[in-house]
C-alpha cells in the first residue's frame, strides 16, 4: 500500500517495533515519567549530604534538570503527534487526549519552572557545577558541549520555546504575536559563547546513543 496506508495500518500496539509512531511516543513518555518520579522524591526521600545551603542547592539543581527534561519531552511529543497526554504523576496515566498545542503549552510550563529555579542559582555556584558535570557523559563534553551554567540553561530553554512556536504552525498561520514571541525568546536564547547539549557517537556501544540495533532512547526503556 501507500506510505499513508501502511503507517495507519501499523499504528497499533500489536505491531510492536513495526509501528514507527511508537519510537518517539514510548521513550518520550518514559522520560516524562522518570522525571515525575525524581521530582516526587527529591524533597522527602532523597537524603542529600552537606550544609543546609548545599542541600538546598542540590535539590534546586536536580529540580531544574528534571523540569528541563519534562519540557524537552513534551516539546518532542507535541511537535510529532497531533494529540497526546499530560501526565504529572509517576506510575499513572490517563486517556484524556489533548491537542498538540496543549503539549507545547505544557512544555513551556515546565521550561519556565526550570528557568525560575535557575534564576536563583549563580553561574559560578560550585555545587551546581559539580552535579551538572557528573550528569553529562565525557564524550559529550567536547567542542561546544560541556557544563552549561544556569544562564546557559536558560538560554537553551528560551531557544527551544522559540523553536516550538516556529515549527508547530504553518508560516501563513504565524501571527504577529507569534513572531514577536519568537524574536523575544531568540534574543534571550543561545549565544555564540554558550555551551550546549550535544550528541556524539563513540566506539563504546555502552555509551553510544545510537546503538547497534536501535536508538538508545527507545532501547533503554524496553
Phi, psi and omega in degrees: 000180178288167179301316181299315180299315183292320178295318179294318181297320185271002180278064179208150184299328183299339182274353175053233183291347176281352175267099186298333181295338184285340189288340173258324183298310186296306178292331178298312180283333173296319177299313181298319180292324176299316179296319177301317179298310185294321179294330182284339184252349187302315187278337189243322189256344179263124181260095179282150180259140176135180177294163177306323180293319180292317179299316179300319181291323177297315179299314180300316182298313180292321177301313179299319179300312184285326174294324176300312184289330172296318176299319178297314181299312179293329176297313180297310183296317181291337180271345184254319187253148180286335178218161179193185183247149169251116186234115186247001182235128183297137176085359181232153174223187178206175180246022182272082182287128183244156178296157184301334179298327178292325178291322177294321176296322179292325175300313180297321179299316180289320175302317182290329173297318178294317181298317179301322178289314184296332178295342180265002182247128179289147181297336181260017181292124184288323180296313177303310184298321181296316180295313183298319179299322181287336183278340184261122177304146185302320184284357172266351183261048176231161182061233178277356178278156179158200180279118178275127174292167175306319179296319179294323177297317178297318177301316180300315182290324175298318178297318181294322178292325174296317178299319182297324177290316187294316190270353183256013172222150170293150184305322182292340183265355179288124181272172175299321178297320177299312182296321177295320179294319178299314181296316181297315180293318180296324178294337177255019185263202185300136178253169183297334183265358183287147163281151181223169173284133178231157173237126181227150177279163176208154181292340181276110182303328182291344181246002186263126181289337175257092188285172183302320186243356181190164172290130186298330177304327177275313186297322183293343180261001179284000000 
